[in-house]
Amino acid sequence: MKRRAGAMELVGGAMVLSLIAVALLAPWLAPHNPIRAVAPTFGNPAPPSWAFPMGTDELGRDVLSRVIYGARISLTVGVAAMAITMTIGVGIGLVAGFFGGTVDFLLMRFTDVMLTLPGLLLAMAFVSVLRPSLLSILLVIGIVSWTGIARVVRAEALSMAQRDFVLGARALGASSPRLIICHVLPNVMPIIIVMAALGTSGTLLLDASLSFLGLGVPPPTPSWGRMIEQATMYFRVAPWLAAFPGLAIFYAVLAFNLLGYGVLRRRSA
Amino acid sequence: MKCARLASAYRGRAAGAIWMLAAAAMLLAVSGCSREGDGLGLPKGSSVLRLADADDVPTLDPAVGYDTLSWSFEQEIFSTLVRYGDADIELHPDVALSWESSPDATVFTFHLRKDVRFSNGRPVTARDFRYEIERVLSPATRSKGIEYFRSIAGAGDFIAGRTRHVAGIVIPDPYTIVFHLTAPDPLFAHKLAMPFAAAVPREVVERWGHDFSRHVVGSGPFMLKQWIGAERIVLVKNPWYFVKGLPRVDAIVDQIGVGPELGWLKFEAGQIDILGGIPPAEFPYVMSTPRLRRLTLSQTTISTTYLGMNCQMAPFTDVRVRRAFNYAVNKQKLIAVLNGRGVVARGVMPPNLPGYDPGLRGYAYHPARARRLLEQAKIGPDFHPTLWLRADPTTVILAESIQQDLELVGVHLDLKPVAWGPLLEAIRQPHNVELFLSGWEADFPDPENFLGVLLSKQQWGGNNDTFYSNPRVDELLAEAAPMTDLKKRYKLYDQAEKIVVADAPWVFLFHPVSYVIRQPWVHGVVLNPMRPTRFERVWLSPHRE
């Protein structure tokens, strides 16, 4: 059981590393410039061939190069948005769980309210107001996806706050911020890591959805969601345009999910 | 204004996305419905033409409507003094059997048919036309058509409330109407072909007030039977229509809330007879499938799509930069990206506009020349202009193609897709938007409607969104506008256009070609290059639904 959990997390980790490598090495890995027309297939996308293994799109761009460069945007958004999500979620969860009482009540009711708002719609509303850019996408995804993390962290912090080592430190005169940062946080860290890995796949999907709805990073920057959105116009005649970025999203989401569940299973095993 | 009408042919990206979601849900809901025509109280065996539109019709009040969708229904319900042919842009008699104008184009006289009746049976007279034009001129109506009739003598006094009627509209007998203008206007009869000048029964308007739009009565081939907001509009044959034997179908049912994708599915299922606008997603498939290709009709519209450059904002103040952009953009590629749905533009005027100059050379695709011009203008490698455009998938692809082309000459274009309303707002402010993608569709088949409306200094802050000005062009336009000798008139406009092309306030892109698809059992559909399709001559052969 324990060995299987390890395999899962290893595979997930390797997949995540491969994604990071592709993103970092994009200029060397991509056979063509992802923005320029490299084949005259305007309005008439070309199927995969030896020269262009994933075909070319309606503007004559190489799909393989675009998928490779798309990893940069997707990973940046996925990971950076997760960092924002984590900062907000962990902060609120820790404070609510540690202090309890009225603070807990107010923060958790606020969280409940945020939970009732559908994430995608809220994100669409925010992006429409802010104007799509990399920064606004990051912020918006961070703002709409912290609630689940806050609840989990709060539950952990609530039990930690009553543990002897925390009570002991408090008796020795440690201040609340010190107790939270030096004693509670390190002990809820494992669950945060799991949530972060699992959450990243969520933010990747949310980014893809926003891009699909035309609210993602503006063109010509290649992003997987946008590639699929533009491919819908050619779905009947050129299904590969949607299939390859779709597979890339599938791969990335699977990678982070495997990693997250792997860590989770090992922890509970 | 008119460019907003052009835009209504496109569909917003967000709306499109929401439609994709809605389409699935609606398909489930609709699939259980009974056949169209049921529950309408039509006799068994009636022939019903089934249409579909994404959006509800904004209005059916001819004094108010100024968009393609409203006009497509208004022209079925109402009749005007003169009208365009089904497929041409010549003026034909409608209610007026004949008309004449004074040699100086300041007095226009129309002689009306005596057998025209509203769908409630009441005869139509010249007063009904005067009443509608006065409604349009009345500030309370807030009609966008007011500009077209300001040139009638006495219009100013009427608008100010100083007179009961417009002094320049004279009715010597119930079947004659005479218009006196304050300045020569050879195009005046064309203005009377717009729904703004349709015959409208005063008693019905006064009975319903602002609600007239929902209870319209006109003298056109069809009459309104039912309009359930955001669900459907049903028109039935007007029994009093003055052209015998028309319309050929008994009713038109327009289903509202059917987006392009759902519309396509319903068309393929045989539930829609004519689909105006094949969704971009399906276009390549339709054209590569002979069975479907045969069912399509196409028409080059009298419109021009262009990339506007703000001539008051550096570096676009420099004509070399503007010319460089013209040489840098590959227009053939844009047409290819549109799967052939366009004709390359060489200047301002579309090829099927009277007065079009076939000798105009325009700008060929020549990136090397573009680079040279940019170097001469001292444009550095850090030039990052922003192109504003409508956020709709097709427009974004076109913009990306332009972005690619400019990248090759060292210009890094940023794209700013926004909704149509904010785009129009933004480009009307001086010193605000340096580059934008826009288009213009003719209201009348005359060069004035392009050159005068879009490029004269008078229209700064109006429709001249590039804030272009050349005193010589303004002189030529002023000279041409009142000219009734068409040959001389067009010559002057052609001269003006040549100067405009040399000054290059736009990148002249293309003239769009519109497509519709109809079922094999639908006959008599023709497209007009400037107006929505008319349905009174359309007929259906027996078929299984």
Contacts between the chains, C-beta under 8 A, distances in Angstrom:
chain1	res1	chain2	res2	distance
A	35	B	403	7.8
A	35	B	404	6.6
A	35	B	407	6.6
A	36	B	404	6.3
A	36	B	407	6.9
A	36	B	408	7.6
A	37	B	333	7.8
A	37	B	404	5.7
A	42	B	333	5.1
A	42	B	336	3.6
A	42	B	337	4.9
A	42	B	401	7.4
A	43	B	284	7.3
A	43	B	336	4.7
A	43	B	337	4.5
A	43	B	338	6.3
A	43	B	339	4.6
A	43	B	340	7.7
A	44	B	284	6.9
A	44	B	336	7.3
A	44	B	339	7.3
A	58	B	337	6.1
A	58	B	397	6.5
A	59	B	337	6.6
A	59	B	397	6.9
A	59	B	400	5.9
A	59	B	401	5.6
A	59	B	404	6.3
A	124	B	14	7.8
A	128	B	14	7.6
A	131	B	416	8.0
A	212	B	17	7.3
A	213	B	13	7.6
A	213	B	14	6.8
A	213	B	17	4.5
A	214	B	13	4.1
A	214	B	14	6.7
A	214	B	17	6.6
A	214	B	391	6.2
A	214	B	393	7.5
A	214	B	396	7.6
A	214	B	417	7.3
A	215	B	14	7.9
A	218	B	414	7.5
A	218	B	415	5.6
A	218	B	416	7.6
A	218	B	417	7.2
A	219	B	396	6.6
A	219	B	399	7.5
A	219	B	400	5.1
A	219	B	403	7.1
A	219	B	415	5.6
A	220	B	400	5.8
A	220	B	403	5.6
A	220	B	404	7.4
A	220	B	415	7.8
A	229	B	393	7.4
A	230	B	393	7.0
A	230	B	396	7.9
A	230	B	397	6.8
A	232	B	20	7.7
A	232	B	281	5.9
A	233	B	280	5.0
A	233	B	281	4.5
A	233	B	393	6.2
A	233	B	394	7.9
A	233	B	397	7.8
A	234	B	281	7.0
A	234	B	284	6.5
A	235	B	281	6.2
A	236	B	281	7.2
A	236	B	282	6.8
A	236	B	284	7.5
A	236	B	285	4.2
A	237	B	284	4.6
A	237	B	285	5.5
A	237	B	288	6.8
